[in-house]
């Protein structure tokens, strides 16, 4: 098995490769020294591999200057569209990315062409590449399915996740509110407190901000306590060990979001989705079968959110629509995507096994 390395610009992006890391182990590479302390904070406790002893039990980390990257032997799995100048005789690069939403790739999208392989979560991922004019040879595109779905499909312990979240009244339905951040015109500021006041009159509310808004959780907790609000809970996306997205999916009955890629990942649950309308429109052009905005219930500011949630929960027709869309957007959905990815990685650089 070749050595495996992981690269990402933000700690939360690593959650997309965690299913692979848990199977293969490996080393996180950092191009900048200051990232080390940030990553130690957010990756602590994730090292589950016997014989590897690291500070605060993080995955092994290695600071690599450009010259160091050229010397690496093995496989680099990248979650970000960054330049990877490796020696092709020594190292192969694989791009996974960090989400399959409709927000366009950043200005470095052409860097995707430099990777030896791209792991595709499904047809929607392929369509996103096509939409920005990236045309890669078929041998570079490897269909694995969504690696993160395996955790959801292979786990059934909803009660354990309810305990983790500390949910007191389990007779209530659980509403997951997971907005994006300012890149995407996120609705956290606009609706977090309104939803906390209104939704909790009938339902439990779980607020999961984008990772870029994680530092604001203590302020929102304080505000809800000062107003005496109960049945509102917070999930910290920076706590990769305890608060993975799939763990929140497990206990939710309905999702409210905006332009976050979580809209598409949530299809794995089959549960209803409400989109809080916003003004962001720098989005990929997708066929209707891969455009969730053609199928969700829209929420606008003047509407009663509690009534809308109740209607969506009672409407049983949405499940078949979302299940069909799941298979239009993602491949396989069988709980074996990590197996496929691991088998492919094992074929690379066999002489270094």
C-alpha positions in Angstrom: 0.0 0.0 0.0 1.5 3.4 -1.0 1.9 6.1 1.6 -1.2 8.3 1.7 -1.2 12.1 2.2 -4.1 14.5 2.6 -4.2 18.2 1.7 -6.8 20.8 2.5 -7.0 24.5 3.1 -9.6 24.5 5.9 -9.9 21.9 8.7 -13.6 21.2 8.1 -12.8 20.0 4.5 -11.0 17.0 6.0 -14.4 15.5 7.0 -14.9 14.6 3.3 -11.8 12.4 3.5 -12.3 11.1 7.0 -13.9 7.8 5.8 -10.7 7.1 3.8 -8.4 8.2 6.7 -10.2 5.8 9.1 -9.4 3.0 6.7 -6.0 3.9 5.4 -4.4 6.2 7.9 -1.9 8.6 6.4 -0.4 12.1 6.9 -1.9 15.5 6.6 0.5 17.8 4.6 0.5 21.6 5.3 2.0 24.2 3.0 2.0 26.9 5.7 3.4 26.6 9.2 0.6 28.6 10.9 -2.0 26.0 9.7 -0.4 23.5 12.1 -1.8 25.0 15.2 -5.2 25.6 13.6 -5.4 22.0 12.5 -4.3 20.6 15.9 -7.3 22.4 17.4 -9.8 20.9 15.0 -8.3 17.5 14.2 -7.6 16.5 17.8 -8.8 13.0 18.8 -9.2 11.8 15.2 -6.1 9.6 15.2 -7.4 6.1 15.7 -4.4 4.2 14.3 -2.4 1.9 16.6 1.3 2.7 16.8 0.9 6.4 15.8 1.4 8.7 18.7 0.8 12.4 17.9 0.1 15.5 19.9 -3.5 15.5 21.1 -4.0 12.4 19.0 -4.3 14.3 15.7 -3.6 12.6 12.4 0.1 12.8 11.6 1.0 16.1 10.1 3.9 17.2 7.9 4.8 20.8 6.9 5.9 20.6 3.2 7.5 23.4 1.2 7.2 23.0 -2.6 10.5 21.3 -2.8 9.4 18.8 -0.2 6.2 18.0 -2.1 8.3 17.0 -5.1 10.0 14.4 -3.0 6.8 12.7 -1.7 6.2 9.1 -2.7 2.7 7.7 -2.6 -0.7 9.2 -3.1 -1.9 12.7 -2.3 -5.7 13.1 -1.7 -6.7 16.8 -2.1 -9.8 18.4 -0.8 -8.9 21.8 -2.2 -8.1 23.2 -5.7 -4.5 23.9 -4.9 -1.3 23.4 -7.0 0.3 20.0 -6.4 3.7 19.9 -8.1 4.7 16.3 -7.5 7.1 14.1 -9.3 4.7 12.0 -11.4 7.1 9.0 -11.2 6.9 9.1 -7.4 3.4 10.4 -6.5 -0.1 10.3 -7.8 -2.7 13.0 -7.0 -6.5 12.5 -6.4 -9.0 15.3 -6.0 -12.1 14.7 -3.9 -13.3 18.2 -3.1 -15.5 19.2 -0.3 -19.1 19.1 -1.4 -21.4 18.7 -4.3 -23.6 21.8 -4.1 -24.5 24.3 -6.7 -22.0 27.1 -5.8 -19.4 27.2 -8.5 -15.8 26.2 -8.0 -13.5 29.1 -7.0 -11.3 31.0 -9.4 -8.8 28.1 -9.3 -11.1 25.6 -10.9 -8.7 25.0 -13.9 -6.3 23.5 -11.4 -8.5 20.5 -11.3 -7.0 19.5 -14.7 -3.6 19.0 -13.0 -4.8 16.0 -10.9 -4.1 12.5 -12.0 -7.6 11.4 -10.9 -10.8 12.8 -9.6 -13.0 10.8 -7.4 -16.6 11.4 -8.5 -19.5 11.2 -6.1 -21.9 10.8 -9.0 -23.4 12.2 -12.1 -23.9 15.7 -10.5 -20.2 15.9 -9.8 -19.5 15.1 -13.4 -22.0 17.7 -14.6 -20.4 20.4 -12.4 -17.1 19.8 -14.1 -18.8 20.0 -17.5 -20.6 23.3 -16.5 -17.3 25.1 -15.9 -15.7 23.7 -19.1 -13.4 21.1 -17.6 -13.2 18.2 -20.0 -11.0 15.4 -18.7 -10.2 12.0 -20.2 -12.4 9.2 -19.0 -9.6 7.4 -17.3 -9.0 10.3 -14.9 -12.6 10.2 -13.6 -13.2 7.5 -11.0 -16.8 6.8 -9.9 -16.7 6.0 -6.2 -20.0 7.4 -4.9 -20.2 9.7 -2.0 -17.7 8.5 0.6 -19.6 10.2 3.4 -22.8 8.3 2.8 -21.3 5.1 4.0 -21.4 6.3 7.6 -25.1 7.1 7.3 -26.1 3.9 5.5 -24.1 1.6 7.8 -25.2 3.1 11.1 -28.6 2.9 12.7 -28.1 4.2 16.2 -30.3 7.3 16.3 -30.7 7.0 20.1 -26.9 7.4 20.6 -26.9 10.6 18.5 -29.8 12.0 20.5 -27.8 11.4 23.6 -24.8 13.2 22.1 -26.9 16.2 21.3 -28.6 16.1 24.7 -32.1 16.2 23.3 -34.6 16.2 26.2 -38.0 15.9 24.6 -37.8 13.0 22.1 -41.5 13.1 21.3 -40.9 16.2 19.2 -39.7 16.1 15.6 -36.1 17.4 15.1 -35.6 20.3 12.6 -32.0 20.7 11.4 -31.1 24.3 10.3 -27.8 24.3 8.4 -27.2 27.5 6.5 -24.1 28.3 4.5 -21.8 31.3 5.3 -21.4 34.7 3.6 -20.1 33.1 0.4 -23.5 31.9 -0.7 -25.5 34.7 1.1 -26.0 32.5 4.2 -29.1 33.1 6.3 -27.7 32.5 9.8 -28.0 36.1 10.9 -31.4 36.5 9.3 -33.1 33.5 10.7 -31.2 31.8 13.6 -33.0 33.7 16.4 -36.3 33.9 14.6 -36.3 30.1 14.1 -35.2 29.6 17.7 -38.2 31.6 18.9 -40.8 30.2 16.6 -39.8 26.6 15.7 -39.2 25.6 19.3 -42.8 26.2 20.2 -43.5 22.8 18.5 -40.3 21.2 17.4 -36.7 20.7 18.5 -34.3 22.9 16.6 -30.7 21.9 15.8 -28.7 24.9 14.5 -25.5 23.8 12.6 -23.7 26.9 11.1 -21.2 26.6 8.4 -17.6 26.0 9.7 -16.7 29.6 8.8 -19.4 30.7 11.3 -18.5 28.2 14.1 -17.1 31.0 16.4 -20.5 32.5 16.6 -22.1 29.6 18.3 -21.4 30.8 21.8 -23.1 34.1 21.1 -26.2 32.4 19.8 -26.2 30.1 22.7 -26.1 33.0 25.1 -28.9 34.8 23.2 -31.2 31.8 23.4 -30.5 31.4 27.1 -31.1 35.1 27.9 -34.4 34.8 26.1 -35.3 31.6 28.0 -35.6 29.5 24.9 -35.6 25.8 25.2 -35.6 22.9 22.7 -32.8 24.6 20.7 -29.5 22.8 20.3 -26.2 23.7 18.5 -24.0 21.4 16.5 -20.4 22.6 16.0 -19.0 21.8 12.5 -15.5 22.4 13.9 -15.9 19.3 16.2 -15.1 16.8 13.5 -14.8 14.0 16.1 -18.3 14.3 17.6 -20.4 16.4 15.3 -20.1 15.1 11.7 -22.8 16.1 9.3 -24.0 12.5 9.0 -24.5 12.3 12.7 -26.8 15.3 12.6 -28.6 13.7 9.6 -29.3 10.6 11.7 -31.4 12.5 14.2 -33.1 15.0 12.0 -36.6 14.7 10.5 -36.4 17.7 8.2 -33.8 20.1 6.9 -33.8 23.9 6.4 -30.9 25.4 4.5 -30.1 27.9 1.7 -27.4 27.4 -0.8 -25.3 25.0 1.2 -24.1 21.8 -0.4 -25.8 20.0 2.5 -29.0 20.2 0.5 -27.7 17.5 -1.8 -26.1 15.4 0.8 -29.3 15.4 2.8 -31.0 13.5 -0.1 -29.6 10.3 1.5 -32.1 10.6 4.3 -35.2 10.9 2.0 -36.5 13.5 4.5 -38.2 16.7 3.4 -36.2 19.9 2.7 -37.1 23.6 3.0 -34.9 26.2 1.4 -34.7 29.7 2.9 -34.7 31.9 -0.2 -31.7 34.3 -0.6 -30.2 36.5 -3.3 -27.2 34.4 -4.2 -27.2 33.3 -7.9 -23.7 32.5 -8.9 -24.6 28.9 -9.2 -24.0 26.0 -11.6 -26.4 25.4 -14.4 -27.9 21.9 -13.8 -30.5 19.7 -15.5 -33.8 19.8 -13.6 -33.1 16.2 -12.4 -30.0 17.5 -10.6 -31.3 20.9 -9.4 -32.9 20.5 -6.0 -34.4 24.0 -6.3 -36.9 22.5 -8.7 -38.2 20.1 -6.1 -37.9 21.7 -2.6 -40.3 23.9 -0.6 -39.2 27.5 -0.6 -39.5 29.6 2.6 -39.8 33.4 2.3 -39.6 35.9 5.1 -43.3 36.6 5.3 -44.3 33.0 5.7 -45.1 31.0 8.9 -42.2 28.6 9.3 -43.9 26.4 11.8 -46.9 25.9 9.5 -44.6 25.2 6.6 -42.6 22.6 8.5 -45.8 20.9 9.5 -47.0 20.7 6.0 -43.8 19.3 4.7 -43.7 16.6 7.4 -47.2 15.5 6.6 -46.6 15.4 2.8 -45.5 11.9 2.1 -44.9 12.5 -1.6 -41.6 14.2 -1.1 -39.7 11.0 -0.1 -40.1 9.4 -3.5 -39.0 12.6 -5.3 -35.9 12.9 -3.1 -35.0 9.2 -3.4 -35.2 9.5 -7.2 -33.1 12.6 -7.1 -30.5 10.9 -4.9 -29.8 8.4 -7.6 -29.8 11.1 -10.3 -27.1 13.0 -8.4 -25.0 10.3 -6.7 -23.7 6.9 -7.8 -24.2 3.6 -6.0 -25.6 4.7 -2.6 -24.9 1.2 -1.2 -22.7 1.9 1.8 -19.6 0.6 -0.1 -18.1 3.8 -1.6 -15.1 3.7 0.7 -14.4 0.1 -0.4 -14.3 1.2 -4.0 -12.0 4.2 -3.3 -9.6 2.0 -1.2 -9.4 -0.6 -3.9 -8.5 2.0 -6.5 -5.9 3.6 -4.3 -4.3 0.2 -3.7 -3.7 -0.2 -7.4 -1.5 2.9 -7.5 2.2 2.7 -7.2 2.2 -1.0 -6.3 5.9 -1.2 -6.4 5.9 1.0 -3.2 3.6 -1.3 -1.3 
